């Protein structure tokens, strides 16, 4: 006598008491888990250009402060140095000092009195660090869905 196979049971729908099912195995991760140096990444990115809201603020700060005039639209340097290269070795504290105090002898103005920059310094760092780490592959990013 042959056994009749039973259909696979559907998982229950998520309710207030039961959490939603985990994403499918082929779902893309929503973040780079760590920087190349092994530290926690200050950004989240999907598909190389879709970023979390805080990193998006960093991109908008970059644009509003017109940093591209010296560092290039792709952060690869022009009159100012490549930030892709610089943030590979520059610590966050050194980055903050450079942005807020400037390097006048090298032509870098101080943004310490610019409320948009100072108020979003962590987000600006996250965006540029993601570019430097290679996790954010396009200079122009979009918000995560």
C-alpha positions as CSV (number, residue, x, y, z in Angstrom):
1,X,0.0,0.0,0.0
2,X,1.4,3.4,-1.0
3,X,1.4,6.3,1.4
4,X,-0.1,9.5,0.0
5,X,2.1,12.5,0.6
6,X,0.6,15.3,2.6
7,X,1.0,18.9,1.3
8,X,3.6,21.0,3.1
9,X,2.0,23.2,5.7
10,X,2.1,26.9,5.2
11,X,3.8,28.9,7.9
12,X,1.4,30.9,10.1
13,X,1.0,34.6,9.3
14,X,2.8,37.0,11.5
15,X,0.7,38.4,14.4
16,X,1.4,40.6,17.4
17,X,2.2,37.4,19.3
18,X,4.3,35.8,16.6
19,X,7.1,37.6,14.7
20,X,7.4,37.6,10.9
21,X,9.4,34.9,9.2
22,X,13.0,35.4,8.5
23,X,13.9,36.8,5.0
24,X,14.5,34.3,2.2
25,X,17.9,32.8,1.9
26,X,18.5,34.7,-1.4
27,X,17.7,38.1,0.2
28,X,20.5,40.6,0.0
29,X,22.0,41.7,3.3
30,X,21.1,45.2,4.4
31,X,24.5,46.1,5.7
32,X,28.2,45.6,5.6
33,X,28.7,44.0,8.9
34,X,32.2,45.3,9.4
35,X,34.8,47.6,7.9
36,X,37.9,46.1,6.2
37,X,39.8,46.9,9.5
38,X,37.3,44.7,11.4
39,X,35.4,47.4,13.2
40,X,31.6,47.8,13.1
41,X,30.5,49.7,10.0
42,X,28.9,53.1,10.7
43,X,26.7,52.7,7.5
44,X,24.2,50.2,6.1
45,X,24.2,49.7,2.3
46,X,22.3,47.4,-0.1
47,X,23.3,46.9,-3.8
48,X,26.2,49.3,-3.4
49,X,24.2,52.5,-3.5
50,X,21.0,52.2,-1.4
51,X,21.8,53.4,2.1
52,X,20.2,53.8,5.5
53,X,18.6,57.2,6.5
54,X,21.6,58.3,8.6
55,X,24.1,57.6,5.8
56,X,21.7,59.4,3.4
57,X,21.9,62.5,5.7
58,X,25.7,62.2,5.3
59,X,25.4,62.2,1.5
60,X,23.1,65.2,1.6
61,X,25.5,67.0,3.9
62,X,28.3,66.3,1.4
63,X,26.3,67.8,-1.4
64,X,25.1,70.9,0.7
65,X,28.6,71.7,1.8
66,X,29.8,71.5,-1.8
67,X,32.8,69.3,-0.8
68,X,32.9,68.0,-4.4
69,X,34.4,71.4,-5.5
70,X,37.7,70.3,-4.1
71,X,37.5,66.6,-3.5
72,X,35.6,65.7,-6.7
73,X,32.1,64.4,-7.3
74,X,33.3,60.8,-6.7
75,X,35.5,61.7,-3.7
76,X,38.6,60.7,-5.7
77,X,40.3,64.1,-5.3
78,X,40.9,67.2,-7.4
79,X,42.4,70.2,-5.7
80,X,41.8,68.5,-2.4
81,X,43.0,64.9,-1.7
82,X,41.0,61.7,-2.5
83,X,38.8,61.0,0.4
84,X,38.5,57.4,-0.8
85,X,42.2,57.1,0.0
86,X,42.4,59.4,3.0
87,X,39.6,57.6,5.0
88,X,41.5,54.3,4.7
89,X,44.0,55.7,7.3
90,X,42.3,58.7,8.9
91,X,40.6,58.0,12.2
92,X,37.2,59.3,12.9
93,X,38.6,61.7,15.4
94,X,41.1,63.0,12.9
95,X,38.3,63.4,10.3
96,X,36.2,65.4,12.7
97,X,39.2,67.6,13.6
98,X,40.0,68.2,9.9
99,X,36.4,69.0,9.0
100,X,35.7,71.3,12.0
101,X,39.0,73.0,12.2
102,X,40.1,72.8,8.6
103,X,43.7,72.7,7.3
104,X,44.0,76.3,6.1
105,X,47.7,75.8,5.1
106,X,46.5,73.2,2.6
107,X,43.4,75.1,1.5
108,X,40.9,73.1,3.5
109,X,38.4,75.6,5.1
110,X,36.9,75.1,8.6
111,X,33.4,73.9,8.7
112,X,33.2,74.2,12.5
113,X,30.7,77.1,12.3
114,X,28.5,75.4,9.6
115,X,25.5,74.0,11.6
116,X,24.6,71.6,8.8
117,X,28.0,70.0,8.8
118,X,28.6,70.0,12.5
119,X,25.1,68.6,13.2
120,X,25.7,65.8,10.7
121,X,29.4,65.1,11.2
122,X,28.7,61.4,12.1
123,X,26.5,60.9,9.1
124,X,29.0,62.6,6.8
125,X,31.7,60.3,8.2
126,X,29.5,57.2,7.7
127,X,28.9,58.2,4.0
128,X,32.5,58.8,3.2
129,X,33.7,55.8,5.2
130,X,31.4,53.6,3.2
131,X,32.8,55.1,0.0
132,X,36.4,54.5,1.2
133,X,35.6,50.9,2.4
134,X,34.2,50.1,-1.0
135,X,30.8,49.2,0.4
136,X,29.1,52.2,-1.2
137,X,30.1,51.8,-4.8
138,X,28.4,54.8,-6.3
139,X,29.0,58.4,-5.2
140,X,25.3,59.3,-5.7
141,X,23.3,57.1,-3.3
142,X,19.6,56.5,-2.8
143,X,17.6,55.8,0.3
144,X,16.9,52.1,1.1
145,X,13.4,51.0,0.4
